[in-house]
């Protein structure tokens, strides 16, 4: 999976999606229900790094594989929707096969 740029992008997308879900469904409730803001600080920082990596690799993939603006935009929007990067990964996996 990590042998090419698209595989690397897929791996980053999965990690970014996991970090987003952990932030939304674990860290945020811990912060506001249990008064534990440290969870958001740690998970939020990790998610921020992964989100930036996702954006950078998306640009590389766009030019290397000559993705259209529409396809690139959909991939970018997928990072803002919970479970969006997992749906994107499934589509990319089907496309590669």
N, C-alpha and C positions, 0 to 999 in steps of 0.2 A: 504493500500500500504506500510506503514512503519512498518508492523508487523514482517517482516522477513528481512534477509540480502539482498535478491534479490530485494525486494521492496525498501529498503533504497538505494541500488545501482541505481535502476531505477530513483528514485527521484533526486539523486545527478547527474545522467547523464543528466536529463532534465535541471536542473539548470545550469550545466556546459555548455550545448549546448546553452542555452539562453544567458549566459554571453559571450560566444564566439561570437555569432552573434551581440550582442550589441557592443562588442569591435571592430569587423570588420566593421560593417555597420553604427555605430553611433559615437563611440568614436574616431576611427581613422580619419574619415572625419572631425570631429570637430577639431582635432589636426592640420591636414594639410591644411584644407580649411579655417577654421575660427580662426586659431592660438589660440586654447584652449587646451593646453596640460594637463590640470587638469583632463579632461574627461578620458584620457588614464590612468592616474595615479590611479584614483579611480576604474574604471572598470577593469583595468589590475590587480590590487591587488586582487579584488574580484574573478576574473577569475583564478588567480594563486592559491588561496586557494581552490577553487572548483576543479581545475584540480588535485591538490595533493590529495584531498579527493577522487576524482574519481579513481585515481591510487591505493590508499590504499584499497578502497572498492572492486576494481576489483581483487586484490590479494586475499582478503578474500572470495569473490564469487568463484574465481577459485578453491580454495581448498575445500570450503564447498560443492559446487555442482559438483566438479570433472570435471571442464571444461578442454577440451583439450588445448594444446598450441596454436593450430590454432584458436580456438574460442576465447581464451583470447587475442591473437594477433589482431584479427579482431576487438574486442571490444576496444582495446587500440588504434588502428588506427582510429576508428570511432571518437575519440575525437579530431583528427587533421583535420577532414573534416567538413566544414560547413554543418549543418543539419545531420551529421553522427550519433550523439547520439540520434536523434529523430527516425531515421531508426532503430537503434539498439533497442530502447525502444519498437517499434512496434513488432520487431521480438521476443523480450523477452516476451512481453505480449501474443503473439500468442502461444509461446512455453509453457507458464504457463497454458494456457487454455486447 
